[in-house]
Amino acid sequence: MQKGIFVVDYRYVDEIVQAFGEWGIFIPSVPCRELAEPVSGHPDMTLFPDGKGTVVCAPSVFDDYEALLSPLGIKLVQGKKTLSKDYPRDVAYNVLNVGGFAFARWDSTDEEIISLLSERNICLVPVAQGYSKCSALSVGNGVVTADASIANAAGEAGLSVLLVEPGCIELPGHDYGFIGGATGILDEKNVAVFGDLHTHPQGQEIRRFVESQGFACQERPGRPLIDVGTILCVGYV
């Protein structure tokens, strides 16, 4: 089985390794002090992996990530946009990439990401939701999200969509978190779920949807779902 290289919130790395360590190498995130504290360690706020071994990285944490990831064969590209605590200046690297389509608030997205996706012939789809990556679990050619703009755009693009109700996912410091931030793709057959889907009112629907895409959910039984900024795969060993 091919092992993944994952970046995960430094505050949860021990728990994540305990739950999912067999799937690869887990690297603690570099805190980004430009962001609000609750999401300062969320990798999906500072890193955009293209799925082919290249990662666009926010400037303020670039040197630290280059030192961590370059020795593992990951190519890093330094982004142009500096992040800020204020929305939408915090969403420059938060882009959902699935099934040949990328969804984002493009007027706020870093230009290096736009250039990279264009080179890859990925179709750029505009959505109102700036937090497009953390708002959606992308699995196979399907999307699970509580955001109507992403759900509508993904459906129009021909992707399978499961629209769930907002909330039911913890994010300390905020009222609630997002399904994308509580999950991550471990390999070609498994999805990491940081918590127990039984704690979500549509948990069984989410599980069935993931299975319909050919994946199994690897959960943490008895634990609430927590948005940790995505269990973010940035490459493979």
N, C-alpha and C positions, 0 to 999 in steps of 0.2 A: 504494500500500500504506500502510495506517495505521501510523504509527510509535508504538511503545510508550515509556513512561517507566518505567525500571527502577531499583530500588535494589539495589546489590550490595555485598558485603563489600569494604570499603575496601582490604584487603590484596590483593585479586585484581582490582581494577577495570581495571587496564591490560591484563591478559591477557584479561579478558572482553570489553572493547571491541575488542581485536585480533581475537577470534574471532567476535563477534556484533554488532559496531558498526553494521552496515548496518540493523539492525532497530529502532534507536531511540536514545533518550538514556539514558545510563547514569550514575547518580549514586552516588558512594561513600557507603557507610553511615556513620552516626554511631556511634562506639564507645559501648557501654553498659558503664560500669565496674562496675555492680552485678552483671553476669553473669561467669561463669568466662571466663578469657581466651580459650580456644580458640573460644568462640562469641560473644564480646563484639561482634564486627562482623557477626554474622549477622542480616540484616534480618528473617528469619522469626521471630526471637525478640522483636522489639520493634515490629513493624508488622503490622497485619492489614488488607489491602485487601479491600473487599467486591466488587470487580469492576465497580463503577458510579461510580467516582471519589471514593469516601470511604475514608479510611484511619484506623483507630484506632491510636494511638501511645502507647507507654509514657511516663509522665510525665517521667522524667529526661532524655529526648532529644526531647521534644515541641517545645520552642522552636527547637532547631536544625533539626529536620525541617520545621517550619512555614516557616522562612526559606528552605529549599531547595525545598520542594514547592508551597507556596501560589502563588508567581509562575507556576507551570506549570498552574494551574487545579485542583490537587488539594485537596480539602476534608479537613482533618485534624480528628480528634476526639481530645481528650486522654483517655486511659484513666484508670481509678481505681487499679488495682493497681500497686504498686511491685514491681519485680523483685528477685530475690535469686539468689545462686549456688546455693542449695540447692533440689533437686527436692522437691516440685513447684512451688515458688514462682518458678521460672524459666520456666514454660510458659503464663503468662497470655494471651499474644498468639499462641500457636502453635496455630492452628485450621485444619483442612482443610475447604475449602468446594468442593463439586463436585456438579453435577447436581441442584441443589435440596436438597442435604443438607449439613450441617456436622457434622464429627466432632471431638470434643475430650473432654478430662477437664474437664467443666463445673464441678465444684466448685472448680477452680483457674483458671477462665477469667475474664477481665475482664468486668465487667457491661455495659460499653458495647458490647462485641462481641455479647453475648447480646441486648441490646436492639436493636441494628442488624439482626441476623439475624432476629429475631422480626418486626421491621417489614417485612422483605423476604419474610416467609412461608417462610423456610428451615426445614426440619425439623432439629431439634437431636438428634443421635444420640450417646449416651455411649459412650466407648471407654476401655479401661484405659490406653492409651498417651497420656501427656501431650504428647509431641512429635509430635502427629498431622500437622502440616503438613510438617515436614522428613522424616517417616517415609514419605511417600507422594508419588508423582508422580501428579497428577490431570490427565487429558487427555481431552477430550470428556466422555463419560459413563463413563469408565473410571478405574481406580486400579491403580497398580503399587506394591506394598509388600512389605516383609519382615516386617511386623507382623501376627500372626494376628488380634488383636482388631479391627484396622482392616479386614483382609480379610474377616472374618466379617460385620462390621456393614455394610460396603459391599455385600457379596453379598446380604445380607438386604434391603437397601434397593433391590435390583434393578439395581445398577451392575455393569458388567463388571469383573472383578478378575483380576490376575495376581499370585500370591504367589511371591516369589522368596526365595532363601536370604539370611540376614543376612551382613553383611560385604562384602568385595570393593570397598569404597569408602573412600577415605582421609579422615580428619579429624585433622589434626595436634593432638596433645595427648590424643587418645582412641584406643581400640583400633580403632574403625571409625566411619564415618559412615553416612548414609542416602540412599536414592535420591532422595527429594524435595529434599533439600538440594543435590544435585549436578545439578539440572535446573531448568527454568523454561519457561513458555509464552511464546514470542516473538511469535506472532500466531495467526491462526485456522488456520494450516496447518503451523506449525513449532514444534518443541520444542528448546530448547537443552539440550545434554548437556555438562557441563564435564568432558570426558575422552572416552575411547574405549570404546564398549560392548564391543569385542572383549576388553577386560581383565576383563570380568565373565563368569563361567561361564554365565550365562543371558542374555548380551547380545543374542544373536540373537532370543530369545523376547521380550525387552523391545522390541526394534526392531519386530518383527512386530506386537506388541500396539499400540504407538503408531500404526503404519500402519493397523491395523484401525479406529482411531478417526478416521482421516482426516488424520493428521499425519505429518510427516517429521522424523527426528532430525537435528539439526545438531550434529556432534560435533567433538572436537579429536583428530584421528588420532594414534595413538601415545602418548597421554598417559594416565596413570591417572585413574580417576574420583575426584573430590575433592568432598566436601561443603562448599559455600561458603555455606550458609544460604539456599539458593534464589536463583535469578536472578529476582527478585521484581518482577513488573509491578504498578505502582500506578496506572496511568492511561495516557492516550493524548494525543499532541500534536494 
